[in-house]
């Protein structure tokens, strides 16, 4: 059967979708290879959140096609968000592309490839499939468990987004929110734990909005908290994480979960985007800086060990120096120790793309670097407080650098590197922290 290479761009949702595609291809009899040179088929799972992600994917597609131009049987497929966003335009831009598959068609990739391979190479016409498909979210459930990928797993609990933030193209590329049932998710996680998985990360565009308007609240608890409690009771699950949430869906029941659901640990991601009420309103973010800092305080009160991360966009249209100062002030007040800081990237088809008062690129760069510097300082100071302390580390595998060293994560999602034997991979190990950097803790096992 044909050999397939899959390259993934973008977020963890895309990684999870690629894993599903890989699993379904293996079941169909295809084989997977680790590079494009060995492949008869190359699939690019693409991202549209920022322009640069699309530029990279298009550049890669052109490069692959040029290298394979003499191979008449070769197939290049583009799937995911950029495929959904650009559609037919990809064929105009890259005429030799054989497949363009949108975000609700991942489960049909084997069928599409079978069809393309059955066609006579001289008569082959591209397949373009972008339509919505009922219950497509239910097909993202199969995994590939390997010796190098056996401790942690991503679990997709929903697809799509209803929020319509003015800067974001996700509602266009992923569609409206669609949810899997709690029972289906629990069944998937139980299978994962039977294969040795200890940590699960729940995925969704607005993951903590799971089930809203479709599944009922029970005992004054949202469907998402009901799901967390079900997963918390599964034997074999040691850690539960989730991404990416929205501040407006952090209800009191979810905040309280961090005080008594031990497997949730002490880490939460709360995307701030801006600290300016003016910019937040323009972004169509339904909260104020005052409500946001109240959320931060509630989370820290619920769990004194809480570590928080965030997303910030600098250089959004109309962002003046005072707006950026308010973002810096809120970033410092919240005490973020981890963050994804982005320079605003205009996306055609979003509300923000029509706004005037663009921020010059040089200003975006300056603000980006300024916020990164604050982050580096806050992160290192926070990490230094842990020197001499003991932390429980879920060991994920061998460290990339350092012979005989392993790597894992604390309950607050800090990365730890320490010398130990490989037999500890998959275990939770007590480690004493002896040194730190901005992003990493270094330790030694506690006997």
PyMOL commands that set and color helices and strands:
alter all, ss='L'
color gray80, all
select helices_A, chain A and resi 12-28+36-38+51-67+81-86+88-93+106-118+136-139+170-174+182-194+207-209+223-232+247-249+252-260+262-264+277-282+289-302+321-334+351-354+361-384+422-424
alter helices_A, ss='H'
color red, helices_A
select strands_A, chain A and resi 3-8+31-32+41-46+75-80+99-101+127-129+152-156+158-159+178-179+199-203+239-243+267-269+307-314+338-343+390-398+405-409+415-419+428-436+440-445
alter strands_A, ss='S'
color yellow, strands_A
deselect
rebuild
show_as cartoon
